[in-house]
Amino acid sequence: MEKRKPTNEVILSEAFPFLKDEPSEKYDFIYIDPPYYCQRNFGEFQDTWESVGDYMSMLSPCLEHAHRVLKPDGNICVHVDWHASHHVRLGLEKVFGEDNFRNEIVWCYNSGGASKSHFSRKHDNLFVYAKDSERCKFNLMREPYPRNYGDRDGFHPEGRIMNDWWQIGILSTTAKERNGYPTQKPLELLERILKAYTNEGDVVLDFFCGSGTTGEAARRLNRGFVLVDKNPKAVETAKKRLQNVAVDLLSVMDEELGI
Ligand SMILES: C[S@@+](CC[C@H](N)C(=O)[O-])C[C@H]1O[C@@H](n2cnc3c(N)ncnc32)[C@H](O)[C@@H]1O
């Protein structure tokens, strides 16, 4: 029997050299959660830069290739925060074009730590751009109305169309989901994003994958994935967690992940 071509991969590589060798129009969707220009050392990786220009000269060439490797109906979601979100949005606009802006999703959360000199900064910015806004995929999602409107006319039985600001808890230090990798994002967030922008069988790329949250969400939702990170610990963590996603698929996973 002919060997099935693996869809799912976890690759140890810098983002740029990986991207430049990828074929054009391969991926249905890209999610990235890159460094944020926050000038912190997270232990597993450094988010420290000489200047914001230095930061953007790492990210911009990756965005150009991201555009190339997306399918014509694909979207990209770039997850950052206030430190450089204004630069990243302009970078995306340059590559994808202002007409292809889809949403700025604001992920609101509560976490410890507050300054007395300004309001607490408790949200991240997720910029979504389409390769072509006339063709891009989008699965409309609904959420409950803020009040119960019963069966009144004009109200959809499945709730209102979801807003672009989402309240989803960050992972607490004791959350079962935690895998020990710093900056790990909640599965609920990634699952919501993938449900909105992909369908079953689609292939998702994350070239700053960290502990592989995108891969786990993709696996749970029957999407394929390619995960890339330059840190061996990230790749190891992602491979380990992906082995546990669906026990019945373990043998396939082992073959696909080369583990
Ligand atoms: C914010 S973390 C991603 C966390 C991930 N979303 C999760 O839920 O675990 C960013 C990741 O980007 C990786 N990284 C930083 N610069 C990179 C580069 N140039 N190429 C590939 N990976 C890089 C870091 O090693 C780190 O794991």
The ligand as an SDF file (V2000), in Angstrom:
LIG
                    3D

 27 29  0  0  0  0  0  0  0  0999 V2000
    5.1090   33.5110   22.2100 C   0  0  0  0  0  0  0  0  0  0  0  0
    5.9280   32.0070   21.9340 S   0  0  0  0  0  0  0  0  0  0  0  0
    4.6710   30.9840   21.1950 C   0  0  0  0  0  0  0  0  0  0  0  0
    3.7860   30.3030   22.2340 C   0  0  0  0  0  0  0  0  0  0  0  0
    2.7460   29.3760   21.6410 C   0  0  0  0  0  0  0  0  0  0  0  0
    1.7030   30.1010   20.9490 N   0  0  0  0  0  0  0  0  0  0  0  0
    2.1380   28.4550   22.6750 C   0  0  0  0  0  0  0  0  0  0  0  0
    0.9030   28.4850   22.8890 O   0  0  0  0  0  0  0  0  0  0  0  0
    2.8770   27.7100   23.3150 O   0  0  0  0  0  0  0  0  0  0  0  0
    6.9850   32.4160   20.5830 C   0  0  0  0  0  0  0  0  0  0  0  0
    7.8570   31.2910   20.0820 C   0  0  0  0  0  0  0  0  0  0  0  0
    8.5740   31.7570   18.9510 O   0  0  0  0  0  0  0  0  0  0  0  0
    9.8260   31.1070   18.8990 C   0  0  0  0  0  0  0  0  0  0  0  0
   10.7050   31.9190   18.0300 N   0  0  0  0  0  0  0  0  0  0  0  0
   11.2230   33.1400   18.2860 C   0  0  0  0  0  0  0  0  0  0  0  0
   11.9130   33.5880   17.2200 N   0  0  0  0  0  0  0  0  0  0  0  0
   11.8140   32.6200   16.2660 C   0  0  0  0  0  0  0  0  0  0  0  0
   12.2880   32.5080   14.9290 C   0  0  0  0  0  0  0  0  0  0  0  0
   13.0140   33.4740   14.3600 N   0  0  0  0  0  0  0  0  0  0  0  0
   11.9890   31.3920   14.2280 N   0  0  0  0  0  0  0  0  0  0  0  0
   11.2350   30.3960   14.8020 C   0  0  0  0  0  0  0  0  0  0  0  0
   10.7770   30.4380   16.0700 N   0  0  0  0  0  0  0  0  0  0  0  0
   11.0430   31.5440   16.7880 C   0  0  0  0  0  0  0  0  0  0  0  0
   10.2690   31.0160   20.3470 C   0  0  0  0  0  0  0  0  0  0  0  0
   11.1980   29.9670   20.5320 O   0  0  0  0  0  0  0  0  0  0  0  0
    8.9270   30.7680   21.0540 C   0  0  0  0  0  0  0  0  0  0  0  0
    8.7230   29.4010   21.2840 O   0  0  0  0  0  0  0  0  0  0  0  0
  1  2  1  0
  2  3  1  0
  2 10  1  0
  3  4  1  0
  4  5  1  0
  5  6  1  0
  5  7  1  0
  7  8  2  0
  7  9  1  0
 10 11  1  0
 11 12  1  0
 11 26  1  0
 12 13  1  0
 13 14  1  0
 13 24  1  0
 14 15  1  0
 14 23  1  0
 15 16  2  0
 16 17  1  0
 17 18  1  0
 17 23  2  0
 18 19  1  0
 18 20  2  0
 20 21  1  0
 21 22  2  0
 22 23  1  0
 24 25  1  0
 24 26  1  0
 26 27  1  0
M  CHG  2   2   1   9  -1
M  END
$$$$
